[in-house]
């Protein structure tokens, strides 16, 4: 694997200041600290439980939704807009 270059533009100054402080606290350059933080974020995302998106899960969600009581039987247009057609 070869190394690549990434330029981050328009980083908020408070975030840059925080990154500089973290880098100094950890005795790293800002570049190395940024790489470490990105690797940490990637690792956390890879380990995170991802919701099921299979058809059976979706069917169960739809079944639960349709079992909910109807609290307002008016058509959606009447619920969202007033008599002049403006949003309520």
RAMONOR-V991866 format. One record per residue. N is the residue number from 1. RES is the residue in one small letter. SS is DSSP state (h for helix, s for strand, l for the rest). OMEGA is omega in whole degrees, -180 to 180 (none if undefined). D_LAST is the distance of its C-alpha to the last C-alpha in whole Angstrom. Layout:
n:N res:RES ss:SS omega:OMEGA d_last:D_LAST
n:N res:RES ss:SS omega:OMEGA d_last:D_LAST
//
This chain:
n:1 res:x ss:l omega:179 d_last:57
n:2 res:x ss:l omega:179 d_last:57
n:3 res:x ss:l omega:179 d_last:55
n:4 res:x ss:l omega:179 d_last:52
n:5 res:x ss:l omega:178 d_last:50
n:6 res:x ss:l omega:177 d_last:47
n:7 res:x ss:l omega:179 d_last:46
n:8 res:x ss:l omega:-178 d_last:42
n:9 res:x ss:l omega:173 d_last:41
n:10 res:x ss:l omega:177 d_last:39
n:11 res:x ss:l omega:179 d_last:39
n:12 res:x ss:l omega:-174 d_last:37
n:13 res:x ss:h omega:179 d_last:40
n:14 res:x ss:h omega:177 d_last:39
n:15 res:x ss:h omega:178 d_last:39
n:16 res:x ss:h omega:178 d_last:43
n:17 res:x ss:h omega:178 d_last:44
n:18 res:x ss:h omega:180 d_last:43
n:19 res:x ss:h omega:179 d_last:45
n:20 res:x ss:h omega:179 d_last:48
n:21 res:x ss:h omega:178 d_last:48
n:22 res:x ss:h omega:180 d_last:48
n:23 res:x ss:h omega:180 d_last:50
n:24 res:x ss:h omega:-179 d_last:53
n:25 res:x ss:h omega:-178 d_last:52
n:26 res:x ss:l omega:178 d_last:53
n:27 res:x ss:l omega:178 d_last:56
n:28 res:x ss:l omega:171 d_last:54
n:29 res:x ss:l omega:178 d_last:54
n:30 res:x ss:h omega:179 d_last:50
n:31 res:x ss:h omega:-179 d_last:50
n:32 res:x ss:h omega:178 d_last:52
n:33 res:x ss:h omega:178 d_last:49
n:34 res:x ss:h omega:178 d_last:46
n:35 res:x ss:h omega:180 d_last:48
n:36 res:x ss:h omega:-180 d_last:49
n:37 res:x ss:h omega:178 d_last:45
n:38 res:x ss:h omega:177 d_last:44
n:39 res:x ss:h omega:178 d_last:47
n:40 res:x ss:h omega:179 d_last:45
n:41 res:x ss:h omega:179 d_last:42
n:42 res:x ss:h omega:180 d_last:43
n:43 res:x ss:h omega:180 d_last:45
n:44 res:x ss:h omega:179 d_last:42
n:45 res:x ss:h omega:179 d_last:40
n:46 res:x ss:h omega:-179 d_last:43
n:47 res:x ss:h omega:-176 d_last:43
n:48 res:x ss:l omega:177 d_last:40
n:49 res:x ss:l omega:180 d_last:39
n:50 res:x ss:l omega:-179 d_last:37
n:51 res:x ss:l omega:178 d_last:35
n:52 res:x ss:l omega:180 d_last:36
n:53 res:x ss:l omega:-180 d_last:35
n:54 res:x ss:l omega:-176 d_last:37
n:55 res:x ss:h omega:-180 d_last:36
n:56 res:x ss:h omega:179 d_last:37
n:57 res:x ss:h omega:180 d_last:35
n:58 res:x ss:h omega:178 d_last:32
n:59 res:x ss:h omega:178 d_last:33
n:60 res:x ss:h omega:178 d_last:33
n:61 res:x ss:h omega:179 d_last:29
n:62 res:x ss:h omega:179 d_last:28
n:63 res:x ss:h omega:178 d_last:30
n:64 res:x ss:h omega:180 d_last:29
n:65 res:x ss:h omega:-179 d_last:25
n:66 res:x ss:h omega:178 d_last:26
n:67 res:x ss:l omega:180 d_last:27
n:68 res:x ss:l omega:-180 d_last:24
n:69 res:x ss:l omega:175 d_last:23
n:70 res:x ss:l omega:-178 d_last:20
n:71 res:x ss:l omega:-180 d_last:18
n:72 res:x ss:l omega:-174 d_last:15
n:73 res:x ss:l omega:180 d_last:17
n:74 res:x ss:l omega:175 d_last:14
n:75 res:x ss:l omega:-176 d_last:14
n:76 res:x ss:h omega:180 d_last:12
n:77 res:x ss:h omega:179 d_last:10
n:78 res:x ss:h omega:-179 d_last:10
n:79 res:x ss:h omega:-172 d_last:8
n:80 res:x ss:h omega:-174 d_last:6
n:81 res:x ss:s omega:177 d_last:5
n:82 res:x ss:l omega:-175 d_last:6
n:83 res:x ss:l omega:-179 d_last:10
n:84 res:x ss:l omega:178 d_last:10
n:85 res:x ss:l omega:179 d_last:9
n:86 res:x ss:l omega:177 d_last:6
n:87 res:x ss:s omega:180 d_last:4
n:88 res:x ss:l omega:none d_last:0
//
